Each structure stands twice: as C-alpha cells, then as structure tokens.
Amino acid sequence: MTRGRDGGAGAPPTKHRALLAAIVTLIVAISAAIYAGVSADGGTKDRTPLAGGRFPRGDAAPASAGTWVGAWSTSPAAAEPGTETTGMAGRSVRNVVHTSIGGTSARITLSNLYGQSPLTITHASVALAAGPDTAAALADTMRRLTFRGSPRVVIPAGGQVMSDIARIAVPYGADVLVTTYSPVPSGPVTYHPRAQQISYLADGDRAADVTGVAYTTQTRYWRYLTALDVLSHEADGTVVAIGDSITDGFGSETGANNRWTDVLAERLHEAAGRDAPRYSVVNQGISGNRILTGRAGRPADNPSALSRFERDVLGRTNVKVVVIVLGVNDILHSPELADRDAILMGLRTLTDQAHARGLKVVGATITPFGGYGGYTQARETMRQQINGEIRSGRVFDEVVDFDKALRDPYDPRRMRSDYDSGDHLHPGDKGYARMGGILDLDDLKGAAPIQL
C-alpha cells in the first residue's frame, strides 16, 4: 500500500500546474452550474417536518435501530434513445438489483435527470425476488412504496426523489425487485445501460404483481432507479466505487454479480466480526466514462467524473470511503492524446473534493490494454507515467495496484490471458475476482488525512 500526497518529483512546472488547476476548476464550475440548473432535487433534501412537527408518513423514527447505508446504487448515465416522446408510459418497469448489505427497512431513489418533462409515478413497489433470473416476487415481501405519504409522485425534469421508508427485511446478497409504473408520457427516460443484469418490462400497471407472468420483456437496462438504501445492523458506512466500464462490470457474466465491487462486498461480508471495516459497497461505474470530458447534451450523456462526483459519490448515503478507478478512457478516446498532467490534476481534484467531506480515497492504477484496438506505444507510455505517479503516493491516500494484479508478467503491456474477457481491455469474471480480491481491507479503514 502507498500513503501520503505531496508535490514531490514528477509534478509539472509551477506555471503549467497553475494553468491545469485553472482548467480543471473551470470544468468543475461549469458542470456544477449545469447540474444546478437541471438537477434540482425533487425530494431527497426536502425531509422537513410538516406543520405541527409531524413528519411525512414513512419518515417517523424507524421500528429498530441501525445505520442507513447504500445497499445498491447506479449512476444515471444517459437519455435512453427512442424514449423522447412517450418514455415508459403505460408500462411497468421492474428493475432487478443485488444487495451488498442486509437491512430491516429500505428506501429507494428515483431519477428524472435526463427527462425533459415531469415524470409521474402512480405506483411503485419493492419486493424480494423469488429466485435468480425471474421477475416473480416472494409474495409476503411485496411492499407498496409511498412518497411523503402518497403513492403518487411527480418528479420534475432534471430532478430526483427519495421514497418513504418501507418495512422489509432485505438480506445480504439478495435480488430485490423495484417496480415503477407511469401512466402518462414523459421522456427521455433516465437509464443506465450495460447493467450486466436482466430486468423486466410489462404492459399496464403490474407493480403489485408477484407472479412475474406479465413481465414478458427482458431488458439489460436499469431505468429511473438510482439507489436502494437499507437500515442496517451490519454496516457503519458505505464504500463508493467510481469508475468506467471496468467498474461497471463490462465483460462479466450477466446476472452473476461478478463485478469487482461485488467481490469486494462479499469479502467485507465474510470478514464481519473480525478486524475488518463494517461497510457496504455501491457501484458508480459508467461504461466509457472519463475524468475530464463528458459527451454532448444538457445534462451531458456519460458525464465526466469531475462533473458527476458531487452527485454520484458525495451524495450517496453515509459514504465513508471512495475508490477511484478511472483514466483509461481519457487516454484511449480523447480527440487527441490526452495530457498526462491534466489527467493527474483531475484525479487529485477528485481526491481533494473527497477530503473536503472527510472521506478517505483509495485509487487504482490504470490496467493494461495491449492488443486492444486503440493501443499505441504513446498511449502505453502515458499509462506507465500516470501509474508511476499514482504509485508514488502523490495522488491518493492509498493505492490498489490493479495494473500489477492483471498484467501478463511476460508482457506487461497486456492483460494476462486468463484474466482477459477477450477484447484485451476488459477483464472477464476471473479478472474481476482478482481485482476484488487484492484490495486490502485495511486500506478502507480510517478517514481523510488531516490537512495542516
């Protein structure tokens, strides 16, 4: 492990560093202004008592003690093509999500970030799946969700809303069904493609359906749903992993929950009761994500890590530690070869933002991609230079060396063949197991270093 951050050898000249800092600050400021304009919170921050000191139904003191943590989450990634006019009007969307921790109660967050009109939900539910690879629910676990006491909620364009608390026992490692029904057109749909999970669609209001028979359409997208929190006795906080397709789990078996974050969550669960941190793990990876630049749109499809860090990381429930796994797409897919120092400045900016909230940061080296279509020697040189600076301890609080873990010892430019999904960029299940297995659990302990 590597500790400490300073401005030692390898830092760019003072004038260059100042210019890069100004550019990165401008990116963050512009992105914040855009999201402030289109991402007004539709419910997550409005939790104040009603007149007379009463709280909205579902927000009263929970039936049992515990800590609210993230059991699952995903990042809203884009506006779903083809949904601009009608959205999911007249259809039930049954998202299947896998929990990284257990709890005695649950609540969800729904997003209309990419919507251009209000999203009306008239029926939402949460239940435990009856088994793997099914839309059927365990009948006695079906719960109707409310929002400030009402089964109906209108989420403004660009907004999000948190549900009231549902009394449902959610085990670790469970598949949970979260269903929404909207009767009126609204679009585009806010979604997360490449979920590596099969979810389901049905015609009509089937949110309370436990049989799953009506859910005849399978989908590999998550729609509207961005978080499932639980009231837990098993965890004291949440680890948030932010990254690209390698964190999103691209190349892993669909429905098997073999992302490296799933492996990390399993290790934390198995270490419970021993000298290990009591944390859940949530995944904020977006395939194709970059540190510095997003794609077109207001808000941008696939927003840069700098622009989404506040919402997707700092805004998660009871976050304690951030794991950053980014950089390969900045090297591979920028219009021109990315600037090494700009990438490092971007990573340091994310670390500084986490530190400002008292969060510890574990950062990963960039994994090898020799043999991939975008590989060049110049890009390899840049990857090695960035990894060298990451290993020096001048970027993150702790380092997990995913490059060393995955590379071929006989050709370090390439991923080891048995870890490779086949495209020479993304790991397969064995590679993700290796990644989730080498992160030192002790590195998750503690808080951000005190800035003197």
MARGUDREN-381020 format. One record per residue (C-alpha): residue number from 0; x negated, y negated, z negated. Coordinates in steps of 0.2 Angstrom, whole numbers, plus 5000, padded with zeros to 4 digits. Example, Ala and Ser with C-alpha at 12.3 -4.5 7.8 and 13.67 -1.06 7.14 Angstrom:
<rs>
{resi 0, px 4938, py 5022, pz 4961}
{resi 1, px 4932, py 5005, pz 4964}
</rs>
This chain:
<rs>
{resi 0, px 5000, py 5000, pz 5000}
{resi 1, px 4994, py 4982, pz 5003}
{resi 2, px 4998, py 4967, pz 4991}
{resi 3, px 4996, py 4949, pz 4992}
{resi 4, px 4998, py 4935, pz 5005}
{resi 5, px 4986, py 4921, pz 5009}
{resi 6, px 4979, py 4911, pz 5023}
{resi 7, px 4963, py 4920, pz 5025}
{resi 8, px 4954, py 4927, pz 5040}
{resi 9, px 4964, py 4929, pz 5055}
{resi 10, px 4975, py 4914, pz 5053}
{resi 11, px 4977, py 4902, pz 5068}
{resi 12, px 4969, py 4885, pz 5068}
{resi 13, px 4977, py 4872, pz 5057}
{resi 14, px 4984, py 4862, pz 5072}
{resi 15, px 4991, py 4877, pz 5080}
{resi 16, px 4998, py 4884, pz 5064}
{resi 17, px 5007, py 4867, pz 5061}
{resi 18, px 5014, py 4867, pz 5079}
{resi 19, px 5020, py 4885, pz 5077}
{resi 20, px 5028, py 4881, pz 5060}
{resi 21, px 5037, py 4867, pz 5068}
{resi 22, px 5044, py 4878, pz 5082}
{resi 23, px 5050, py 4891, pz 5070}
{resi 24, px 5058, py 4879, pz 5059}
{resi 25, px 5067, py 4871, pz 5074}
{resi 26, px 5073, py 4889, pz 5079}
{resi 27, px 5080, py 4892, pz 5061}
{resi 28, px 5088, py 4875, pz 5060}
{resi 29, px 5096, py 4876, pz 5077}
{resi 30, px 5103, py 4894, pz 5074}
{resi 31, px 5109, py 4888, pz 5056}
{resi 32, px 5119, py 4874, pz 5064}
{resi 33, px 5126, py 4885, pz 5077}
{resi 34, px 5132, py 4898, pz 5064}
{resi 35, px 5138, py 4885, pz 5053}
{resi 36, px 5149, py 4879, pz 5067}
{resi 37, px 5156, py 4896, pz 5072}
{resi 38, px 5154, py 4907, pz 5057}
{resi 39, px 5165, py 4898, pz 5044}
{resi 40, px 5169, py 4911, pz 5030}
{resi 41, px 5187, py 4917, pz 5031}
{resi 42, px 5187, py 4925, pz 5014}
{resi 43, px 5171, py 4931, pz 5006}
{resi 44, px 5167, py 4915, pz 4997}
{resi 45, px 5185, py 4910, pz 4993}
{resi 46, px 5187, py 4920, pz 4977}
{resi 47, px 5193, py 4906, pz 4965}
{resi 48, px 5207, py 4909, pz 4953}
{resi 49, px 5225, py 4904, pz 4959}
{resi 50, px 5235, py 4891, pz 4949}
{resi 51, px 5236, py 4895, pz 4931}
{resi 52, px 5220, py 4905, pz 4931}
{resi 53, px 5227, py 4921, pz 4939}
{resi 54, px 5216, py 4930, pz 4951}
{resi 55, px 5222, py 4937, pz 4968}
{resi 56, px 5228, py 4955, pz 4966}
{resi 57, px 5213, py 4966, pz 4968}
{resi 58, px 5201, py 4954, pz 4961}
{resi 59, px 5205, py 4957, pz 4942}
{resi 60, px 5192, py 4965, pz 4931}
{resi 61, px 5188, py 4982, pz 4938}
{resi 62, px 5195, py 4998, pz 4929}
{resi 63, px 5177, py 5003, pz 4925}
{resi 64, px 5161, py 4995, pz 4923}
{resi 65, px 5147, py 4996, pz 4936}
{resi 66, px 5137, py 4986, pz 4949}
{resi 67, px 5143, py 4980, pz 4966}
{resi 68, px 5131, py 4986, pz 4979}
{resi 69, px 5131, py 4989, pz 4998}
{resi 70, px 5136, py 5007, pz 5002}
{resi 71, px 5135, py 5004, pz 5021}
{resi 72, px 5134, py 4989, pz 5032}
{resi 73, px 5130, py 4985, pz 5050}
{resi 74, px 5126, py 4969, pz 5059}
{resi 75, px 5139, py 4961, pz 5071}
{resi 76, px 5129, py 4962, pz 5087}
{resi 77, px 5139, py 4955, pz 5102}
{resi 78, px 5156, py 4952, pz 5110}
{resi 79, px 5162, py 4968, pz 5117}
{resi 80, px 5164, py 4967, pz 5136}
{resi 81, px 5181, py 4969, pz 5143}
{resi 82, px 5190, py 4963, pz 5127}
{resi 83, px 5190, py 4945, pz 5131}
{resi 84, px 5209, py 4943, pz 5133}
{resi 85, px 5218, py 4956, pz 5123}
{resi 86, px 5205, py 4963, pz 5111}
{resi 87, px 5212, py 4978, pz 5102}
{resi 88, px 5230, py 4973, pz 5102}
{resi 89, px 5242, py 4987, pz 5099}
{resi 90, px 5228, py 4999, pz 5094}
{resi 91, px 5221, py 5007, pz 5078}
{resi 92, px 5203, py 5006, pz 5076}
{resi 93, px 5196, py 5020, pz 5064}
{resi 94, px 5178, py 5017, pz 5060}
{resi 95, px 5168, py 5031, pz 5053}
{resi 96, px 5154, py 5026, pz 5041}
{resi 97, px 5142, py 5035, pz 5030}
{resi 98, px 5138, py 5030, pz 5012}
{resi 99, px 5121, py 5028, pz 5004}
{resi 100, px 5128, py 5027, pz 4986}
{resi 101, px 5143, py 5033, pz 4977}
{resi 102, px 5156, py 5022, pz 4968}
{resi 103, px 5173, py 5021, pz 4959}
{resi 104, px 5180, py 5007, pz 4969}
{resi 105, px 5177, py 5000, pz 4986}
{resi 106, px 5180, py 4984, pz 4997}
{resi 107, px 5176, py 4980, pz 5015}
{resi 108, px 5171, py 4965, pz 5025}
{resi 109, px 5179, py 4962, pz 5042}
{resi 110, px 5171, py 4950, pz 5055}
{resi 111, px 5178, py 4940, pz 5069}
{resi 112, px 5161, py 4932, pz 5073}
{resi 113, px 5162, py 4933, pz 5092}
{resi 114, px 5181, py 4930, pz 5093}
{resi 115, px 5187, py 4915, pz 5102}
{resi 116, px 5204, py 4916, pz 5094}
{resi 117, px 5211, py 4921, pz 5077}
{resi 118, px 5211, py 4940, pz 5073}
{resi 119, px 5227, py 4945, pz 5065}
{resi 120, px 5226, py 4962, pz 5055}
{resi 121, px 5243, py 4968, pz 5048}
{resi 122, px 5237, py 4985, pz 5042}
{resi 123, px 5220, py 4991, pz 5035}
{resi 124, px 5216, py 5006, pz 5026}
{resi 125, px 5201, py 5016, pz 5018}
{resi 126, px 5200, py 5035, pz 5015}
{resi 127, px 5188, py 5049, pz 5014}
{resi 128, px 5186, py 5059, pz 5030}
{resi 129, px 5192, py 5077, pz 5028}
{resi 130, px 5176, py 5083, pz 5035}
{resi 131, px 5162, py 5079, pz 5048}
{resi 132, px 5167, py 5074, pz 5066}
{resi 133, px 5185, py 5071, pz 5063}
{resi 134, px 5197, py 5057, pz 5062}
{resi 135, px 5208, py 5066, pz 5049}
{resi 136, px 5208, py 5060, pz 5031}
{resi 137, px 5209, py 5068, pz 5014}
{resi 138, px 5227, py 5064, pz 5010}
{resi 139, px 5226, py 5059, pz 4992}
{resi 140, px 5212, py 5047, pz 4996}
{resi 141, px 5221, py 5036, pz 5008}
{resi 142, px 5222, py 5018, pz 5002}
{resi 143, px 5231, py 5003, pz 5010}
{resi 144, px 5219, py 4988, pz 5009}
{resi 145, px 5225, py 4970, pz 5004}
{resi 146, px 5218, py 4953, pz 5006}
{resi 147, px 5221, py 4941, pz 4992}
{resi 148, px 5236, py 4952, pz 4988}
{resi 149, px 5243, py 4953, pz 5006}
{resi 150, px 5242, py 4967, pz 5018}
{resi 151, px 5241, py 4954, pz 5032}
{resi 152, px 5226, py 4943, pz 5035}
{resi 153, px 5221, py 4931, pz 5049}
{resi 154, px 5203, py 4929, pz 5052}
{resi 155, px 5198, py 4913, pz 5061}
{resi 156, px 5187, py 4913, pz 5076}
{resi 157, px 5169, py 4915, pz 5070}
{resi 158, px 5175, py 4920, pz 5053}
{resi 159, px 5174, py 4935, pz 5041}
{resi 160, px 5185, py 4941, pz 5026}
{resi 161, px 5182, py 4952, pz 5012}
{resi 162, px 5196, py 4964, pz 5006}
{resi 163, px 5203, py 4966, pz 4988}
{resi 164, px 5196, py 4980, pz 4978}
{resi 165, px 5203, py 4997, pz 4982}
{resi 166, px 5203, py 5010, pz 4968}
{resi 167, px 5195, py 5025, pz 4977}
{resi 168, px 5181, py 5037, pz 4972}
{resi 169, px 5168, py 5037, pz 4985}
{resi 170, px 5154, py 5050, pz 4984}
{resi 171, px 5136, py 5048, pz 4990}
{resi 172, px 5134, py 5054, pz 5007}
{resi 173, px 5152, py 5054, pz 5011}
{resi 174, px 5160, py 5049, pz 5028}
{resi 175, px 5173, py 5035, pz 5025}
{resi 176, px 5186, py 5031, pz 5037}
{resi 177, px 5190, py 5012, pz 5038}
{resi 178, px 5205, py 5008, pz 5049}
{resi 179, px 5212, py 4992, pz 5056}
{resi 180, px 5227, py 4988, pz 5066}
{resi 181, px 5231, py 4972, pz 5075}
{resi 182, px 5247, py 4969, pz 5084}
{resi 183, px 5243, py 4953, pz 5094}
{resi 184, px 5230, py 4949, pz 5107}
{resi 185, px 5213, py 4942, pz 5101}
{resi 186, px 5196, py 4943, pz 5108}
{resi 187, px 5182, py 4946, pz 5112}
{resi 188, px 5180, py 4960, pz 5099}
{resi 189, px 5166, py 4958, pz 5087}
{resi 190, px 5157, py 4975, pz 5089}
{resi 191, px 5141, py 4985, pz 5085}
{resi 192, px 5136, py 4996, pz 5100}
{resi 193, px 5125, py 5011, pz 5098}
{resi 194, px 5131, py 5016, pz 5081}
{resi 195, px 5125, py 5034, pz 5083}
{resi 196, px 5141, py 5039, pz 5075}
{resi 197, px 5158, py 5044, pz 5083}
{resi 198, px 5173, py 5033, pz 5078}
{resi 199, px 5191, py 5034, pz 5085}
{resi 200, px 5205, py 5024, pz 5093}
{resi 201, px 5224, py 5027, pz 5093}
{resi 202, px 5239, py 5018, pz 5101}
{resi 203, px 5251, py 5010, pz 5089}
{resi 204, px 5249, py 5007, pz 5070}
{resi 205, px 5241, py 5023, pz 5064}
{resi 206, px 5231, py 5015, pz 5049}
{resi 207, px 5240, py 5027, pz 5037}
{resi 208, px 5239, py 5042, pz 5047}
{resi 209, px 5230, py 5056, pz 5038}
{resi 210, px 5231, py 5070, pz 5051}
{resi 211, px 5220, py 5061, pz 5064}
{resi 212, px 5231, py 5069, pz 5078}
{resi 213, px 5235, py 5052, pz 5086}
{resi 214, px 5216, py 5047, pz 5087}
{resi 215, px 5213, py 5054, pz 5104}
{resi 216, px 5200, py 5042, pz 5110}
{resi 217, px 5182, py 5044, pz 5104}
{resi 218, px 5170, py 5029, pz 5103}
{resi 219, px 5152, py 5026, pz 5099}
{resi 220, px 5155, py 5008, pz 5093}
{resi 221, px 5159, py 5000, pz 5076}
{resi 222, px 5172, py 4986, pz 5078}
{resi 223, px 5176, py 4972, pz 5066}
{resi 224, px 5169, py 4981, pz 5051}
{resi 225, px 5153, py 4975, pz 5044}
{resi 226, px 5152, py 4981, pz 5026}
{resi 227, px 5158, py 4993, pz 5014}
{resi 228, px 5153, py 4989, pz 4996}
{resi 229, px 5156, py 5000, pz 4981}
{resi 230, px 5157, py 4998, pz 4962}
{resi 231, px 5143, py 5010, pz 4957}
{resi 232, px 5136, py 5018, pz 4941}
{resi 233, px 5122, py 5025, pz 4952}
{resi 234, px 5113, py 5009, pz 4958}
{resi 235, px 5107, py 4992, pz 4952}
{resi 236, px 5105, py 4984, pz 4968}
{resi 237, px 5104, py 4986, pz 4987}
{resi 238, px 5089, py 4988, pz 4999}
{resi 239, px 5092, py 4979, pz 5016}
{resi 240, px 5083, py 4985, pz 5031}
{resi 241, px 5082, py 4973, pz 5046}
{resi 242, px 5076, py 4979, pz 5062}
{resi 243, px 5079, py 4983, pz 5080}
{resi 244, px 5084, py 5000, pz 5089}
{resi 245, px 5071, py 5009, pz 5079}
{resi 246, px 5080, py 5004, pz 5063}
{resi 247, px 5097, py 5006, pz 5072}
{resi 248, px 5093, py 5024, pz 5074}
{resi 249, px 5092, py 5025, pz 5093}
{resi 250, px 5086, py 5042, pz 5099}
{resi 251, px 5093, py 5051, pz 5083}
{resi 252, px 5107, py 5064, pz 5084}
{resi 253, px 5124, py 5056, pz 5085}
{resi 254, px 5134, py 5059, pz 5069}
{resi 255, px 5119, py 5067, pz 5060}
{resi 256, px 5114, py 5052, pz 5050}
{resi 257, px 5096, py 5054, pz 5053}
{resi 258, px 5090, py 5036, pz 5054}
{resi 259, px 5075, py 5032, pz 5044}
{resi 260, px 5086, py 5022, pz 5032}
{resi 261, px 5097, py 5037, pz 5029}
{resi 262, px 5082, py 5047, pz 5024}
{resi 263, px 5076, py 5034, pz 5013}
{resi 264, px 5093, py 5033, pz 5004}
{resi 265, px 5093, py 5052, pz 5002}
{resi 266, px 5076, py 5051, pz 4994}
{resi 267, px 5082, py 5037, pz 4982}
{resi 268, px 5097, py 5048, pz 4978}
{resi 269, px 5087, py 5063, pz 4974}
{resi 270, px 5075, py 5053, pz 4963}
{resi 271, px 5089, py 5047, pz 4952}
{resi 272, px 5085, py 5049, pz 4934}
{resi 273, px 5066, py 5049, pz 4937}
{resi 274, px 5055, py 5034, pz 4938}
{resi 275, px 5062, py 5028, pz 4954}
{resi 276, px 5072, py 5012, pz 4958}
{resi 277, px 5091, py 5014, pz 4957}
{resi 278, px 5095, py 5006, pz 4974}
{resi 279, px 5107, py 5009, pz 4989}
{resi 280, px 5101, py 5006, pz 5007}
{resi 281, px 5110, py 4997, pz 5021}
{resi 282, px 5105, py 4996, pz 5039}
{resi 283, px 5105, py 4979, pz 5048}
{resi 284, px 5096, py 4985, pz 5064}
{resi 285, px 5102, py 4979, pz 5081}
{resi 286, px 5095, py 4988, pz 5096}
{resi 287, px 5085, py 4976, pz 5107}
{resi 288, px 5083, py 4964, pz 5093}
{resi 289, px 5069, py 4951, pz 5092}
{resi 290, px 5061, py 4940, pz 5079}
{resi 291, px 5061, py 4924, pz 5089}
{resi 292, px 5074, py 4924, pz 5103}
{resi 293, px 5092, py 4930, pz 5105}
{resi 294, px 5102, py 4932, pz 5121}
{resi 295, px 5115, py 4920, pz 5128}
{resi 296, px 5131, py 4914, pz 5121}
{resi 297, px 5138, py 4904, pz 5106}
{resi 298, px 5135, py 4913, pz 5095}
{resi 299, px 5122, py 4922, pz 5104}
{resi 300, px 5124, py 4941, pz 5108}
{resi 301, px 5110, py 4950, pz 5099}
{resi 302, px 5105, py 4935, pz 5089}
{resi 303, px 5087, py 4933, pz 5084}
{resi 304, px 5081, py 4939, pz 5067}
{resi 305, px 5077, py 4921, pz 5062}
{resi 306, px 5095, py 4916, pz 5066}
{resi 307, px 5104, py 4931, pz 5058}
{resi 308, px 5093, py 4933, pz 5042}
{resi 309, px 5104, py 4922, pz 5031}
{resi 310, px 5120, py 4932, pz 5035}
{resi 311, px 5114, py 4949, pz 5038}
{resi 312, px 5101, py 4951, pz 5024}
{resi 313, px 5103, py 4937, pz 5011}
{resi 314, px 5122, py 4938, pz 5012}
{resi 315, px 5123, py 4957, pz 5008}
{resi 316, px 5129, py 4962, pz 4991}
{resi 317, px 5117, py 4962, pz 4977}
{resi 318, px 5102, py 4963, pz 4988}
{resi 319, px 5085, py 4966, pz 4979}
{resi 320, px 5073, py 4971, pz 4992}
{resi 321, px 5071, py 4968, pz 5011}
{resi 322, px 5062, py 4980, pz 5023}
{resi 323, px 5057, py 4971, pz 5039}
{resi 324, px 5054, py 4982, pz 5055}
{resi 325, px 5053, py 4970, pz 5069}
{resi 326, px 5041, py 4964, pz 5083}
{resi 327, px 5040, py 4977, pz 5097}
{resi 328, px 5054, py 4969, pz 5107}
{resi 329, px 5045, py 4952, pz 5106}
{resi 330, px 5030, py 4960, pz 5113}
{resi 331, px 5039, py 4970, pz 5126}
{resi 332, px 5054, py 4960, pz 5133}
{resi 333, px 5049, py 4941, pz 5132}
{resi 334, px 5050, py 4932, pz 5148}
{resi 335, px 5031, py 4930, pz 5147}
{resi 336, px 5019, py 4939, pz 5135}
{resi 337, px 5024, py 4933, pz 5118}
{resi 338, px 5012, py 4923, pz 5107}
{resi 339, px 5004, py 4933, pz 5093}
{resi 340, px 5004, py 4919, pz 5081}
{resi 341, px 5022, py 4914, pz 5084}
{resi 342, px 5027, py 4932, pz 5080}
{resi 343, px 5017, py 4932, pz 5064}
{resi 344, px 5024, py 4915, pz 5060}
{resi 345, px 5041, py 4922, pz 5062}
{resi 346, px 5038, py 4936, pz 5051}
{resi 347, px 5031, py 4925, pz 5037}
{resi 348, px 5046, py 4914, pz 5039}
{resi 349, px 5057, py 4929, pz 5035}
{resi 350, px 5047, py 4933, pz 5020}
{resi 351, px 5047, py 4915, pz 5014}
{resi 352, px 5066, py 4915, pz 5015}
{resi 353, px 5067, py 4931, pz 5006}
{resi 354, px 5056, py 4925, pz 4992}
{resi 355, px 5066, py 4909, pz 4990}
{resi 356, px 5080, py 4921, pz 4985}
{resi 357, px 5069, py 4930, pz 4973}
{resi 358, px 5068, py 4946, pz 4984}
{resi 359, px 5054, py 4957, pz 4987}
{resi 360, px 5048, py 4961, pz 5005}
{resi 361, px 5041, py 4977, pz 5012}
{resi 362, px 5036, py 4975, pz 5030}
{resi 363, px 5031, py 4988, pz 5043}
{resi 364, px 5018, py 4989, pz 5056}
{resi 365, px 5024, py 4990, pz 5074}
{resi 366, px 5025, py 5008, pz 5081}
{resi 367, px 5016, py 5014, pz 5097}
{resi 368, px 5024, py 5014, pz 5114}
{resi 369, px 5010, py 5020, pz 5126}
{resi 370, px 5019, py 5028, pz 5141}
{resi 371, px 5034, py 5018, pz 5139}
{resi 372, px 5039, py 5008, pz 5155}
{resi 373, px 5034, py 4991, pz 5148}
{resi 374, px 5017, py 4997, pz 5142}
{resi 375, px 5002, py 4987, pz 5147}
{resi 376, px 4985, py 4985, pz 5139}
{resi 377, px 4988, py 4967, pz 5135}
{resi 378, px 5003, py 4972, pz 5125}
{resi 379, px 4994, py 4985, pz 5116}
{resi 380, px 4980, py 4973, pz 5111}
{resi 381, px 4993, py 4961, pz 5104}
{resi 382, px 5002, py 4975, pz 5095}
{resi 383, px 4985, py 4980, pz 5087}
{resi 384, px 4981, py 4962, pz 5082}
{resi 385, px 4998, py 4960, pz 5074}
{resi 386, px 4996, py 4976, pz 5065}
{resi 387, px 4979, py 4971, pz 5059}
{resi 388, px 4986, py 4955, pz 5051}
{resi 389, px 5001, py 4965, pz 5043}
{resi 390, px 4989, py 4977, pz 5035}
{resi 391, px 4978, py 4963, pz 5028}
{resi 392, px 4992, py 4959, pz 5016}
{resi 393, px 4995, py 4941, pz 5023}
{resi 394, px 5012, py 4944, pz 5029}
{resi 395, px 5022, py 4954, pz 5017}
{resi 396, px 5022, py 4959, pz 4999}
{resi 397, px 5020, py 4977, pz 5003}
{resi 398, px 5016, py 4987, pz 5019}
{resi 399, px 5023, py 5003, pz 5026}
{resi 400, px 5012, py 5009, pz 5040}
{resi 401, px 5024, py 5016, pz 5052}
{resi 402, px 5011, py 5015, pz 5066}
{resi 403, px 4999, py 5026, pz 5057}
{resi 404, px 5013, py 5038, pz 5052}
{resi 405, px 5019, py 5041, pz 5070}
{resi 406, px 5004, py 5039, pz 5082}
{resi 407, px 4995, py 5053, pz 5090}
{resi 408, px 4979, py 5055, pz 5082}
{resi 409, px 4970, py 5059, pz 5098}
{resi 410, px 4978, py 5044, pz 5107}
{resi 411, px 4983, py 5031, pz 5095}
{resi 412, px 4992, py 5021, pz 5109}
{resi 413, px 5005, py 5034, pz 5110}
{resi 414, px 5018, py 5042, pz 5098}
{resi 415, px 5015, py 5059, pz 5093}
{resi 416, px 5025, py 5071, pz 5105}
{resi 417, px 5035, py 5080, pz 5091}
{resi 418, px 5040, py 5063, pz 5084}
{resi 419, px 5045, py 5056, pz 5101}
{resi 420, px 5063, py 5055, pz 5107}
{resi 421, px 5056, py 5057, pz 5125}
{resi 422, px 5056, py 5039, pz 5130}
{resi 423, px 5039, py 5035, pz 5121}
{resi 424, px 5046, py 5021, pz 5112}
{resi 425, px 5060, py 5028, pz 5100}
{resi 426, px 5057, py 5042, pz 5088}
{resi 427, px 5068, py 5057, pz 5088}
{resi 428, px 5075, py 5065, pz 5072}
{resi 429, px 5058, py 5072, pz 5066}
{resi 430, px 5050, py 5055, pz 5069}
{resi 431, px 5064, py 5046, pz 5059}
{resi 432, px 5062, py 5059, pz 5045}
{resi 433, px 5043, py 5055, pz 5045}
{resi 434, px 5047, py 5036, pz 5043}
{resi 435, px 5060, py 5038, pz 5029}
{resi 436, px 5048, py 5050, pz 5020}
{resi 437, px 5032, py 5039, pz 5019}
{resi 438, px 5039, py 5023, pz 5012}
{resi 439, px 5033, py 5023, pz 4994}
{resi 440, px 5047, py 5021, pz 4982}
{resi 441, px 5036, py 5012, pz 4970}
{resi 442, px 5034, py 4998, pz 4983}
{resi 443, px 5053, py 4995, pz 4981}
{resi 444, px 5050, py 4990, pz 4963}
{resi 445, px 5048, py 4973, pz 4956}
{resi 446, px 5053, py 4956, pz 4963}
{resi 447, px 5046, py 4942, pz 4974}
{resi 448, px 5029, py 4936, pz 4968}
{resi 449, px 5029, py 4920, pz 4958}
{resi 450, px 5023, py 4905, pz 4969}
{resi 451, px 5011, py 4895, pz 4960}
</rs>
